[in-house]
């Protein structure tokens, strides 16, 4: 009986990606984003009233991963999946608290995060490549209304 290999997004693979991100590897952050962006977006969208909030949280989560990866790697033994889920939860809490913040301040913060997100993914990326992966049809319909 042959043993099946672990899925490409298993904890060891995620740990390896975060270790590469800690060294500034942009291809690693793009790969991590491809694996986890939809899950991060779904987690955020369960608690946020608007699609734009979930997208902003998804971007800010991956910007935080980019900045905190070295500390995560140095921490040793921490579950990468749980770490990213905790970052997402913190970003959701921040966004919910920010509802009392003037809209112009939130929009300015979102623009700054978007620019940093785009820079992190590298030059030459189009805006379409920097959004959450293909959203489920029900979400696209919801966004139109």
Helices and strands as residue ranges (DSSP letters): H 11-22, H 26-45, H 51-75, H 80-97, G 98-100, H 103-121, G 127-130, H 137-144
